[in-house]
Amino acid sequence: MSKKMILCCERCGSRNYVIPAGNKQATERFTVKKFCNHCNTHTEHKQTI
């Protein structure tokens, strides 16, 4: 069973994406710019805890 990361939108806080965790020893949160269906625009998405 692989670990997964949940990405949430910085603007509205909705959890839109689930991706496989690549680096288990990461010290900072993963951030990527993705499309949010709730905001209807591309926004920064951060890894949730």
N, CA, C and O atoms as a GROMACS GRO file, in nm:
protein
  196
    1MET      N    1   0.084  -0.118   0.000
    1MET     CA    2   0.000   0.000   0.000
    1MET      C    3   0.089   0.123   0.000
    1MET      O    4   0.176   0.138   0.086
    2SER      N    5   0.066   0.210  -0.094
    2SER     CA    6   0.151   0.329  -0.106
    2SER      C    7   0.091   0.448  -0.032
    2SER      O    8  -0.030   0.458  -0.013
    3LYS      N    9   0.179   0.536   0.010
    3LYS     CA   10   0.136   0.659   0.078
    3LYS      C   11   0.081   0.756  -0.027
    3LYS      O   12   0.123   0.754  -0.142
    4LYS      N   13  -0.013   0.840   0.015
    4LYS     CA   14  -0.073   0.938  -0.074
    4LYS      C   15  -0.068   1.076  -0.011
    4LYS      O   16  -0.073   1.090   0.111
    5MET      N   17  -0.059   1.178  -0.096
    5MET     CA   18  -0.064   1.316  -0.050
    5MET      C   19  -0.194   1.378  -0.100
    5MET      O   20  -0.235   1.356  -0.214
    6ILE      N   21  -0.258   1.453  -0.014
    6ILE     CA   22  -0.380   1.525  -0.051
    6ILE      C   23  -0.342   1.670  -0.072
    6ILE      O   24  -0.277   1.731   0.013
    7LEU      N   25  -0.382   1.727  -0.186
    7LEU     CA   26  -0.353   1.867  -0.218
    7LEU      C   27  -0.479   1.950  -0.200
    7LEU      O   28  -0.586   1.913  -0.248
    8CYS      N   29  -0.466   2.063  -0.130
    8CYS     CA   30  -0.581   2.151  -0.112
    8CYS      C   31  -0.550   2.289  -0.169
    8CYS      O   32  -0.435   2.333  -0.170
    9CYS      N   33  -0.654   2.354  -0.216
    9CYS     CA   34  -0.643   2.486  -0.278
    9CYS      C   35  -0.609   2.591  -0.172
    9CYS      O   36  -0.666   2.590  -0.063
   10GLU      N   37  -0.518   2.680  -0.205
   10GLU     CA   38  -0.479   2.787  -0.112
   10GLU      C   39  -0.590   2.892  -0.100
   10GLU      O   40  -0.606   2.952   0.007
   11ARG      N   41  -0.666   2.914  -0.205
   11ARG     CA   42  -0.767   3.020  -0.204
   11ARG      C   43  -0.894   2.977  -0.130
   11ARG      O   44  -0.939   3.047  -0.038
   12CYS      N   45  -0.953   2.862  -0.169
   12CYS     CA   46  -1.082   2.823  -0.110
   12CYS      C   47  -1.070   2.711  -0.007
   12CYS      O   48  -1.163   2.690   0.072
   13GLY      N   49  -0.958   2.637  -0.006
   13GLY     CA   50  -0.936   2.533   0.093
   13GLY      C   51  -0.995   2.398   0.057
   13GLY      O   52  -0.990   2.306   0.139
   14SER      N   53  -1.052   2.382  -0.062
   14SER     CA   54  -1.109   2.253  -0.101
   14SER      C   55  -0.998   2.154  -0.136
   14SER      O   56  -0.894   2.192  -0.190
   15ARG      N   57  -1.022   2.028  -0.105
   15ARG     CA   58  -0.924   1.922  -0.131
   15ARG      C   59  -0.959   1.860  -0.266
   15ARG      O   60  -1.054   1.783  -0.277
   16ASN      N   61  -0.879   1.895  -0.369
   16ASN     CA   62  -0.912   1.858  -0.505
   16ASN      C   63  -0.835   1.739  -0.559
   16ASN      O   64  -0.889   1.663  -0.639
   17TYR      N   65  -0.711   1.719  -0.518
   17TYR     CA   66  -0.624   1.620  -0.580
   17TYR      C   67  -0.564   1.524  -0.478
   17TYR      O   68  -0.535   1.563  -0.365
   18VAL      N   69  -0.545   1.399  -0.520
   18VAL     CA   70  -0.475   1.298  -0.442
   18VAL      C   71  -0.367   1.242  -0.534
   18VAL      O   72  -0.396   1.193  -0.643
   19ILE      N   73  -0.240   1.250  -0.489
   19ILE     CA   74  -0.128   1.203  -0.569
   19ILE      C   75  -0.042   1.110  -0.484
   19ILE      O   76  -0.044   1.121  -0.362
   20PRO      N   77   0.033   1.020  -0.547
   20PRO     CA   78   0.121   0.932  -0.468
   20PRO      C   79   0.236   1.011  -0.407
   20PRO      O   80   0.289   1.103  -0.470
   21ALA      N   81   0.273   0.976  -0.285
   21ALA     CA   82   0.382   1.044  -0.215
   21ALA      C   83   0.514   0.994  -0.271
   21ALA      O   84   0.538   0.873  -0.275
   22GLY      N   85   0.600   1.085  -0.316
   22GLY     CA   86   0.727   1.046  -0.374
   22GLY      C   87   0.838   1.042  -0.273
   22GLY      O   88   0.908   0.941  -0.263
   23ASN      N   89   0.857   1.149  -0.197
   23ASN     CA   90   0.968   1.159  -0.103
   23ASN      C   91   0.913   1.154   0.039
   23ASN      O   92   0.841   1.245   0.081
   24LYS      N   93   0.947   1.051   0.112
   24LYS     CA   94   0.895   1.036   0.249
   24LYS      C   95   0.973   1.117   0.350
   24LYS      O   96   0.926   1.137   0.462
   25GLN      N   97   1.092   1.165   0.314
   25GLN     CA   98   1.177   1.241   0.406
   25GLN      C   99   1.171   1.392   0.380
   25GLN      O  100   1.260   1.464   0.425
   26ALA      N  101   1.070   1.440   0.310
   26ALA     CA  102   1.059   1.583   0.278
   26ALA      C  103   1.034   1.663   0.405
   26ALA      O  104   0.956   1.622   0.491
   27THR      N  105   1.100   1.778   0.415
   27THR     CA  106   1.084   1.863   0.533
   27THR      C  107   0.984   1.977   0.510
   27THR      O  108   0.930   2.030   0.606
   28GLU      N  109   0.961   2.013   0.386
   28GLU     CA  110   0.863   2.118   0.359
   28GLU      C  111   0.749   2.063   0.275
   28GLU      O  112   0.762   1.959   0.211
   29ARG      N  113   0.638   2.133   0.277
   29ARG     CA  114   0.518   2.088   0.207
   29ARG      C  115   0.533   2.101   0.056
   29ARG      O  116   0.595   2.195   0.005
   30PHE      N  117   0.476   2.005  -0.013
   30PHE     CA  118   0.476   2.003  -0.159
   30PHE      C  119   0.377   2.108  -0.209
   30PHE      O  120   0.264   2.113  -0.161
   31THR      N  121   0.419   2.193  -0.303
   31THR     CA  122   0.333   2.298  -0.359
   31THR      C  123   0.338   2.291  -0.511
   31THR      O  124   0.445   2.277  -0.570
   32VAL      N  125   0.222   2.301  -0.573
   32VAL     CA  126   0.213   2.296  -0.719
   32VAL      C  127   0.093   2.381  -0.763
   32VAL      O  128  -0.004   2.396  -0.689
   33LYS      N  129   0.101   2.436  -0.883
   33LYS     CA  130  -0.007   2.517  -0.937
   33LYS      C  131  -0.098   2.426  -1.020
   33LYS      O  132  -0.054   2.369  -1.120
   34LYS      N  133  -0.226   2.413  -0.978
   34LYS     CA  134  -0.320   2.326  -1.045
   34LYS      C  135  -0.455   2.397  -1.060
   34LYS      O  136  -0.477   2.503  -1.001
   35PHE      N  137  -0.544   2.337  -1.139
   35PHE     CA  138  -0.676   2.394  -1.162
   35PHE      C  139  -0.770   2.356  -1.049
   35PHE      O  140  -0.777   2.239  -1.011
   36CYS      N  141  -0.843   2.453  -0.997
   36CYS     CA  142  -0.942   2.430  -0.893
   36CYS      C  143  -1.082   2.446  -0.954
   36CYS      O  144  -1.113   2.551  -1.010
   37ASN      N  145  -1.165   2.343  -0.942
   37ASN     CA  146  -1.300   2.348  -0.997
   37ASN      C  147  -1.390   2.444  -0.921
   37ASN      O  148  -1.484   2.500  -0.979
   38HIS      N  149  -1.364   2.464  -0.793
   38HIS     CA  150  -1.447   2.552  -0.712
   38HIS      C  151  -1.417   2.700  -0.740
   38HIS      O  152  -1.509   2.781  -0.745
   39CYS      N  153  -1.289   2.734  -0.758
   39CYS     CA  154  -1.249   2.871  -0.789
   39CYS      C  155  -1.256   2.899  -0.939
   39CYS      O  156  -1.262   3.015  -0.980
   40ASN      N  157  -1.256   2.793  -1.020
   40ASN     CA  158  -1.261   2.802  -1.166
   40ASN      C  159  -1.139   2.875  -1.223
   40ASN      O  160  -1.151   2.951  -1.320
   41THR      N  161  -1.022   2.853  -1.161
   41THR     CA  162  -0.898   2.914  -1.207
   41THR      C  163  -0.779   2.831  -1.158
   41THR      O  164  -0.796   2.742  -1.074
   42HIS      N  165  -0.662   2.858  -1.210
   42HIS     CA  166  -0.539   2.791  -1.164
   42HIS      C  167  -0.491   2.861  -1.037
   42HIS      O  168  -0.472   2.982  -1.035
   43THR      N  169  -0.473   2.782  -0.930
   43THR     CA  170  -0.427   2.835  -0.803
   43THR      C  171  -0.319   2.745  -0.746
   43THR      O  172  -0.298   2.634  -0.794
   44GLU      N  173  -0.250   2.793  -0.645
   44GLU     CA  174  -0.149   2.713  -0.575
   44GLU      C  175  -0.222   2.608  -0.490
   44GLU      O  176  -0.320   2.639  -0.422
   45HIS      N  177  -0.174   2.486  -0.495
   45HIS     CA  178  -0.225   2.377  -0.413
   45HIS      C  179  -0.111   2.328  -0.324
   45HIS      O  180  -0.001   2.304  -0.373
   46LYS      N  181  -0.138   2.313  -0.195
   46LYS     CA  182  -0.038   2.267  -0.100
   46LYS      C  183  -0.077   2.132  -0.042
   46LYS      O  184  -0.195   2.097  -0.035
   47GLN      N  185   0.024   2.059  -0.002
   47GLN     CA  186   0.003   1.929   0.062
   47GLN      C  187  -0.059   1.950   0.200
   47GLN      O  188  -0.014   2.035   0.277
   48THR      N  189  -0.162   1.872   0.230
   48THR     CA  190  -0.222   1.880   0.363
   48THR      C  191  -0.151   1.783   0.455
   48THR      O  192  -0.078   1.695   0.410
   49ILE      N  193  -0.172   1.800   0.583
   49ILE     CA  194  -0.106   1.715   0.683
   49ILE      C  195  -0.181   1.585   0.698
   49ILE      O  196  -0.142   1.500   0.777
   0.00000   0.00000   0.00000
